[in-house]
Amino acid sequence: MIEALTLDQLRVLVTVVDAGSFSAAARRLGRVQSAVSTAVAKLEAQLGLALFDRGTRVPRLRDDGAAVVAAARRVLREVEQLRALSTSLTGGLEAKVSLVVDALYPLGALTELARGFAAAFPTVDLRVDTQTLSAVSVRVLDGRASLGVVSPAGLAPGLVRHPLARVQMIPVVAPGHPLARARRPIATAALQDAVQLVLSEREVAGVPDEAVLSARTWRIADLHTKHALLRAGLGWGNLPEHTARPDLVAKRLVRLRVGAWADDEHKLMLSAVHRDGAPLGPAHRWLLGELAALCRRAVA
């Protein structure tokens, strides 16, 4: 007869244990003691278990009873979460948010974003995906993501754009690479035979490669792989300044001066994007604000 169990019976049981006695539980619940005793007795009958040892002056919880109480607490906690979720949804809170970010978005900022989101919206599921260039816009446009962070090259028509912060791209190379010895701006001709590591689209239909000066290129579709190959001395290429910063300080990478580029030439504005007309509930609006604030702090 476990199907006949009620939430009230579980609450009474937990209250008896927390209060220390049937009489104390009755006072806490505002009921007569007989009603509390009856509720627990019915629960025992439905479970087919004796939860309390009644051979003592004050009924003592048995081992089986302790296991049932632990399960009852879990059920009541889930019910409270369900109630909170229902209240939130009827108030306009989203059930889930799907976020896709360009790999240029600072990883530390993304971690802080997720931590803050979990605290602010404990009932909302969050999905986070990292992509490169036009793949971000594609996922927002086809509905796989409700919110995206895109670089200028990957921005597609049909999306509403919210500027976040500018990311400075800088040319770097490992200290053991021949280009690291240059003491003046490197001429384009001197780069022709040097392998340039280029962040490239995964799909052929994506945007063309940008900022390519060398005749020899390795195309890489993942920023973290490009970073590792640069540190390994396998070529030169651009990295976000916030990504390269720890390696520059530790002298694992060296910043290059490229004659064809001004120092601030490759400063890219990251933007949050969503479909035009898409409803933005409280969780999405919170993300839009935090994406900008955390990004600006990370790239400063």
Beta strands, then each sheet from edge to edge (+ up, - down):
strand 1: 52-53
strand 2: 60-61
strand 3: 96-102
strand 4: 125-131
strand 5: 147-150
strand 6: 159-173
strand 7: 196-199
strand 8: 217-220
strand 9: 237-240
strand 10: 254-255
strand 11: 267-275
sheet 1: 1+ 2-
sheet 2: 4+ 3+ 5+ 11- 6+ 9-
sheet 3: 4+ 3+ 5+ 11- 6+ 10-
sheet 4: 7+ 8+
end
